[in-house]
């Protein structure tokens, strides 16, 4: 019995601390291995993602003066990476009316230009993207030179 107590004390003294240390080290390793690393940068949205983030309403056209609420109802909705739906509004006899509606194919070129293909398949309209964010899009129509600002607010 004396030998058993002596061995028990020996085991407790020589193995309890290292085992406890190993468990603590392993637990610390698990905590650091599974931590959220907030230092990784969040990727910026692509031009396509920004274009497709909702309807873009016309807010201003440089050299056109102030636009009425009806024209500011005009929108462009990039529904996929190839298709854009547009609805144009204008005052007709004092009433705000949709004067044109349709889908166009488009292509983003080098994240700086949008090429729209008209329904005949042979005519193109080009917009230069001056700036784009989640809330505002500014373009210049290369065929007319008009600079147009869009946002997500109708009217």
C-alpha positions, 0 to 999 in steps of 0.5 A: 500500500505504501508503494501505491501511495508513493507511485500515486504521489510521483505520478501526480507530481510529475504528470499533472502539471505537464498535462494541465499545461498541455491542455491550456496550450491546446485550448489557447491554440484553438482560440487563436486558430478560430479567431475572426481576423478582422484585418482582411480587407473587404473586397470592393464591389465590382462595376457590375455589382454596383450597376446592378445594385438597384434602379438608377434615376436621372437626377441632373444633366449638365447644361440641361438646367434643372430637371422636373420631377417627371424627368427625374422619374426616368430610370435605368435598371441593370438587371443582369451583367448583359441586360439593362431596362430603361423607362423614360418619362416626360411631361405630356400635356401636363401629365407625367407619362412613360414615353419609352420603355425597353431592354437593351444589351450592354457591356462594361468595357474596362470598368470605365465605359458602357456600350449599349447595343440598340435593337437593330444590333448594329448601333451602339451608344457609349457611356463613360463612367466618370464615377460610381458608388453604391449611391451615385453614378455619373456618366458622360454620353460619348455621342452627345457629351452630356454628363448625367448624374443618377442616384437611387431616389425616384423623382 
